[in-house]
Amino acid sequence: MKSKIAVLLVLMLSVSAGSFAQILTPAKWTVELSKKDIEVGDVIEVVFKAKIDKSWHVYSNDFDPDLGPILIEFDFENHASYERIGKVKPINAHKKYDKIWEGDVSYFENTAEMRQKIKVKSLPLHVEGTFDFQTCSDQTGQCVMGDDEFDLNYPSK
C-alpha cells in the first residue's frame, strides 16, 4: 500500500511541476510565396511574417552581428527549382542606438516582415529551410531564442 501511495505522490508532483513549465513563444511566424500563379522565369519572394507579443521585439539581420544581440538567420536548402537573388531583407525594421549594446540595432515590434527574392528555374517549385531568431522583452529584459522551419511547394502537393 505504501508503494502505491509513493507512486501516486511522485506522479502528482510530476504533473504539477510540468504545469508550471511554460515555453515562451512571443513571436509567431508564417511563411508564404508572394504570388499565387507562378511560371518558370518569374522572380518572386518568399515572405516571412511574424506577429510579436506586446512589449517584445525581434532583432533583424541588417546590423553589426558583433554588437551582441542575435540577428535573425535564414538557412535555405539548395534545390534545382529556384535560385536565390541577394539576401533576406527586412521590411520596415526600426533602427535605434542601443545604450546596452553601444551601437545601432535594427528590430521589429508588433509585426515583422522579411523577404527573400528567388528566380523560378523549374516547376514544381520547392523551397525549404530553417531560421533562428531572438525575441526580447522591453519590460523584463528577458530574451528567448526561437527557431522555425518552412517548406513551400508550387503547385501544392
Number of C-alpha atoms within 10 A of each C-alpha: 5 7 8 9 10 11 11 12 11 12 12 12 12 11 10 11 10 10 9 8 8 7 7 11 13 22 25 14 16 13 18 16 20 15 12 8 9 17 16 14 12 15 18 19 19 20 17 18 18 19 17 20 16 14 13 20 23 30 22 26 22 17 16 14 12 10 15 12 20 19 23 23 14 18 11 14 11 13 13 13 16 22 15 17 13 9 12 20 16 20 13 13 20 13 14 10 11 12 8 8 12 10 14 14 23 21 21 22 19 15 18 23 19 20 20 19 20 21 17 21 17 15 15 17 19 19 20 14 14 14 14 15 20 20 27 19 16 12 9 9 8 10 18 15 14 17 15 14 15 16 13 16 14 15 12 8 6
